[in-house]
């Protein structure tokens, strides 16, 4: 069995911490470098539900996309929910490792996994990494559909192929407009509208689209918008990452067992469709 330090070295080769954004907090949160690793659990969020799942599974390492302490802390007191996560991990000899923006821009990265889940053909990065001479790394991906679909059909494709969440899929644009090319970006993507417009694609699928950026984007161009839940756009990376570690394990003869959490940690738990319009919502009975 490999030591934790060996597994972390392999993960850092896939997603070098040096390629994370300066504001990010990636790398190993806790864990004994000399401890043996037999089982690894991949998940999006380092929340208590995931850590409890790791304990039940008998995992030695949890790899998450989102950081536990993005803005730092002065305490890991168990009375706080993040402190409780740390205490549970350490008490059960479980390490935690984070790959966030360094996994977003990797080759393959988070948006490659998202494109794969949607059965889209990737043609290149949306925001290329200038340090990559091959032109494959970068933020987001530009993709093509095998056959044109209407926006209505493409939204239905996303709804059927991404993990189910309370939000579901929202779309902005003419439902009958034909979609041939799509930009995708796992996680929050409304800071990328300028690059998406420059790419000349028909639609942009991402998460966390806010009212004002989305409204302004729709006014500026016919670009269709498809908004999914943040967790749903990043979960496919967990399967991709587990497969990458499986390949490394097989190459080294480690015999690791990798698992992908199916626990939905999207914070939204219910959705109530609107049934009134401004003309009727204030009308007397």
Long-range contacts (C-beta under 8 A, 24 or more apart in sequence): 1-36, 1-37, 1-38, 1-254, 1-255, 2-36, 2-37, 2-249, 2-252, 2-254, 2-256, 3-33, 3-34, 3-35, 3-36, 3-37, 4-31, 4-32, 4-33, 4-34, 4-35, 4-36, 4-37, 4-60, 4-61, 4-95, 5-33, 5-34, 7-37, 7-40, 7-61, 7-245, 7-254, 7-256, 8-33, 8-95, 8-97, 10-245, 10-248, 10-252, 11-63, 11-97, 11-99, 11-245, 14-99, 14-103, 14-106, 14-241, 14-244, 14-245, 15-99, 15-102, 15-103, 15-106, 16-102, 17-102, 18-102, 19-101, 19-102, 19-105, 19-106, 19-129, 19-137, 20-100, 20-101, 20-102, 21-101, 24-67, 24-70, 24-100, 24-101, 24-102, 25-67, 25-68, 25-69, 25-70, 25-71, 25-72, 25-98, 25-100, 26-67, 26-98, 26-99, 26-100, 26-101, 26-102, 27-97, 27-98, 28-95, 28-96, 28-97, 28-98, 29-68, 29-69, 29-86, 29-89, 29-95, 29-96, 29-97, 29-98, 30-86, 30-89, 30-90, 30-95, 30-96, 31-61, 31-89, 31-94, 31-95, 31-96, 31-97, 32-93, 32-95, 35-60, 35-93, 35-95, 36-60, 37-61, 37-95, 37-256, 38-255, 38-256, 38-257, 39-256, 39-257, 39-258, 39-259, 40-242, 40-245, 40-256, 40-257, 40-258, 40-259, 41-258, 41-259, 41-260, 41-261, 42-238, 42-239, 42-241, 42-242, 42-258, 42-259, 42-260, 42-261, 43-238, 43-260, 43-261, 43-263, 43-265, 44-231, 44-234, 44-235, 44-237, 44-238, 44-265, 45-231, 45-265, 46-85, 46-96, 46-98, 47-81, 47-85, 47-265, 48-81, 48-84, 48-85, 48-88, 49-263, 49-265, 50-261, 50-263, 50-265, 51-85, 51-88, 51-89, 51-94, 52-88, 53-261, 53-263, 54-89, 54-92, 54-94, 55-88, 55-92, 55-94, 57-259, 59-94, 59-259, 60-93, 60-94, 60-95, 61-94, 61-95, 61-96, 61-97, 62-89, 62-94, 62-95, 62-96, 62-97, 63-96, 63-97, 63-98, 63-99, 63-241, 63-245, 64-96, 64-97, 64-98, 64-99, 65-98, 65-99, 65-100, 65-103, 65-110, 65-234, 65-237, 65-238, 66-98, 66-100, 67-98, 67-100, 68-96, 68-98, 99-241, 103-237, 103-241, 104-139, 104-186, 104-187, 105-129, 105-137, 105-138, 105-139, 106-137, 107-132, 107-134, 107-136, 107-137, 108-240, 108-244, 109-137, 109-237, 110-186, 110-187, 110-234, 110-237, 111-139, 111-140, 111-141, 111-184, 111-185, 111-186, 112-141, 112-240, 113-186, 113-236, 113-237, 113-239, 113-240, 114-141, 114-184, 114-185, 114-186, 114-205, 114-233, 114-234, 114-236, 114-237, 115-141, 115-143, 115-184, 116-236, 116-240, 117-161, 117-162, 117-236, 118-143, 118-157, 118-158, 118-161, 118-162, 118-182, 118-184, 118-205, 119-146, 119-157, 119-161, 120-144, 120-145, 120-182, 120-184, 121-145, 121-146, 126-183, 126-184, 126-185, 126-192, 126-195, 126-196, 126-199, 127-192, 127-195, 139-185, 139-192, 140-183, 140-184, 140-185, 140-189, 140-192, 140-195, 140-196, 140-206, 141-183, 141-184, 141-185, 142-181, 142-182, 142-183, 142-199, 142-201, 143-181, 143-182, 143-183, 143-184, 144-180, 144-181, 144-182, 145-179, 145-180, 145-181, 145-182, 148-178, 148-179, 148-180, 149-178, 149-179, 150-175, 150-176, 150-177, 150-178, 150-179, 151-175, 151-176, 151-177, 151-179, 151-203, 151-224, 151-226, 152-176, 153-179, 154-179, 154-182, 154-203, 154-224, 154-226, 155-226, 158-205, 158-226, 158-228, 162-228, 162-229, 162-232, 162-233, 162-235, 162-236, 163-231, 163-232, 163-235, 163-264, 164-232, 164-264, 165-228, 165-229, 165-231, 165-232, 165-264, 165-266, 165-268, 166-229, 166-266, 166-268, 166-269, 166-270, 166-271, 167-228, 167-229, 167-232, 167-266, 167-268, 167-271, 168-229, 168-271, 169-226, 169-227, 169-228, 170-209, 170-225, 170-226, 170-227, 170-228, 171-224, 171-225, 171-226, 171-227, 172-214, 172-218, 172-224, 172-225, 172-226, 172-227, 173-203, 173-218, 173-222, 173-223, 173-224, 173-225, 174-222, 174-224, 177-202, 177-222, 177-224, 178-202, 179-203, 179-224, 184-233, 185-233, 186-233, 186-234, 186-236, 186-237, 187-230, 187-233, 187-234, 188-230, 190-214, 190-217, 193-217, 193-223, 196-223, 197-221, 197-223, 205-233, 206-233, 207-232, 207-233, 207-234, 229-266, 229-268, 230-266, 231-264, 231-265, 231-266, 232-266
